[in-house]
Structure formats: structure tokens, C-alpha cells
Amino acid sequence: MSRTVYVNGEYVPEEEAKVSVFDRGFLFADGVYEVTSVLDGKLIDFDGHAKRLERSLNELDMDMPMGRDALLDIHRELVRRNGIGDGLIYLQVTRGAADRDFAYPEGATPTVVLFTQAKPGLADAPLAKEGMKIISIPDLRWGRRDIKTVQLLYPSMGKMAAKAAGAHDAWMVEDDHVTEGTSNNAYIVKDGTIVTRHLGNEILHGITRAAVLRFAREAQMQVEERAFTLEEAKQADEAFVTSASTFVMPVVSIDGVAVGEGVPGPVATRLRDIYLEESRKAAI
Ligand code: PDD
């Protein structure tokens, strides 16, 4: 069945959605994106995603193409038109179309695209019971990973390397320390303390990360925001990742080494439950 997508002010069937070959998103990866999850037809953490979108755009000298309420209306209209119960909304804003030149063009009109991905049972993913197998790869991305740009080729290569190794995903390592997963933030648990890398230019400032750390602190769990080594991760009691599409997902092995008991741990499992419960309550 054809989806209805949003392109520059119009709702159109996906087959009719068109963007210029001169679009700078296509030519220079000159654009940013957000992925927001939908549970029971409602948006999870919409405001966090809208704020990060604005931050990413600002870092690239672009303005928000519309206000928060207009953006929310489009998200909701796409959920409605596509009958999404559980799924994802992908949003992309590029600098727009202009003759090819490295310098930013003056006065280009941004391209705004949104589409839905239906994911029935998103919150009941069997992988949450099984846990993810992770491999490590060097982090060869650029230095502004805090900006959520559409240049995702290295993460794609990482996912393919994981697949070839019979694993689910890859964690990226720089100077012996884990930065993050290819499309998620990385955590370990040692002696009851949750450890995740501090914010900086080296990682994406995950919206799920912010919520999960808030919930963990509210539940009196110990949290340390600092870099951890790959070796520490292999010797941790537990490991997990967070993202809008996986929520909290346990990790059970790293480079073939079992983490803890080699099954999803109690902290990750509890945080997943809390996150899903609280996020559903706050969904809009
Ligand atoms: N990825 N780190 C990276 C590199 C990411 O691509 C993502 C999200 C995250 C988690 O951020 P958040 O909690 O805001 O989803 C961390 C999305 C889901 C994606 O590219 O599909």
C-alpha cells in the first residue's frame, strides 16, 4: 500500500514525491534529520526531537523551516493519514536546491520531507528478551557527531560489518574508548552504576538518553557520565543501548565475549520498562 508522505508543504503519495537532483542533501549530505517513535498513535518525546532539530540546523546556519506547532501538526497528520499505531516518523531538512558549489548558497529554500514507517509491535521487539550481539569497530566518522546530519555512510558500513560477523550492531571506538553505537547511545553497568559517555562533539546527544538518565536518577540509580573503554565494557555486569527506534535494548555480547551472564540484565530490563511506561504517559 502506498504511503502518504510530506514534501515541502504537500501531502502526496510516495510515488509522486520528488526532490531536485540539485538538492544539497543529495549532493553534499547538507541536511539534518530526526526519527521520532510512535506508540499507540502518539508521539514519543516530540519536543526533545524538535529542540534537537533546531540545534542541528543552527550549527549549520540554517533556520527552523517552521515552528514547533506546525511541525507537530505534520507529524500527527502523517500518523493519521497512514494509520500508524506503532512506528517511526522520519523527518529531513536540507539546505535546499542550488547550483553545485561548496559554499552555502544565499537564500535557498530548505527542503522538508517527512515520512512514516509502520512497525507493529515496536515496543515488544523480541530482541529485547534475547539481547543484542555487538562487535567493535574504529570510529572513523567526522568530528561533529553532535549534529544529526544525513551523512550516514559509515554507520551503514558498521551495520554491514556487524551483519557479516553474525552480530546485530557495532559500537564505535576511539582512543580505546567507546563513543556510541552506529545508531544508538552506548551504556554499561558495573556494580550497580550506569556508565555512559558524557556529552560532547564525539556523540549524538540522544533524546532517549536524556530521558533514560532522568528516569534512572529519579529511581535512585547511580549514573556516571564519562567515557568507558572497550575492555571495561567486556568486563561489565550489563550493557545496553538507547535510541528512538529501540528504546532501551540490552546488549549480551561484545566481540564474542559474553557481558555478565550473557543474558539481558536487570538494570537494562527495568530501565526499558520504566522508559516505555513513562514515555507512553507523556506521549502526545
Ligand atoms: N538514530 N547515536 C546515533 C549515532 C544515532 O544515530 C542515534 C539515533 C542515537 C540515539 O538518539 P535518539 O535517542 O535521539 O534516537 C545515538 C536514529 C534512531 C536513526 O538514525 O534511525
Boltz pocket constraint, residues with backbone or C-beta under 6 A from the ligand:
constraints:
  - pocket:
      binder: B
      contacts: [[A, 35], [A, 180], [A, 181], [A, 182], [A, 183], [A, 184], [A, 185], [A, 203], [A, 204], [A, 205], [A, 206], [A, 207], [A, 208], [A, 209], [A, 242], [A, 243], [A, 244], [A, 245]]
      max_distance: 6.0
